[in-house]
Amino acid sequence: LAEAHYQVDAIDVSSAALERARATADERGLSVNWVCSDLDAGDLPGRDYALIVVARFLDRRLLPRLVDALGEGGALVYETHLTTSADVGGPRSGRFRVRPQELMHLAHELRLVHYFEGITADRDGRRMALAQLIGIKGDAGF
């Protein structure tokens, strides 16, 4: 997104993950607002986001705060692990996996434009059970 000249806040609890991302961004000459924060305990650094992307993280209490942080017509792209009996990678605890259709329910305030649940192959070939959602806040198109 930064390469496409969007203003980006990159938030992660892991300073090591942020440093790896910062090194890549620096190599490419990109400007990013790096925020080391535990979203379980804090707020997002901004409001009226056009886009929020969450990758393979689950905190059910966070979803309403993410929706609140979106601007009118803003999109939430959310991917997280899905409960399954299949042999897949990812967390073993059900606490970190959504049940079937749970992600859709958690984001009920959004207008869904994409929803997927199933088993996919990661870039490294590992099988993963995932739930994916793209939802828009309000009536405005994206």
Secondary structure by P-SEA (a helix, b strand, c coil): ccccccbbbbbbccaaaaaaaaaaaaaaccccccccccccccccccccccbbbbcccccccaaaaaaaaccccbbbbbbbbbbcccccccccccccccccaaaaaaacccccccccbbbbbccccccccbbbbbbbcccccc
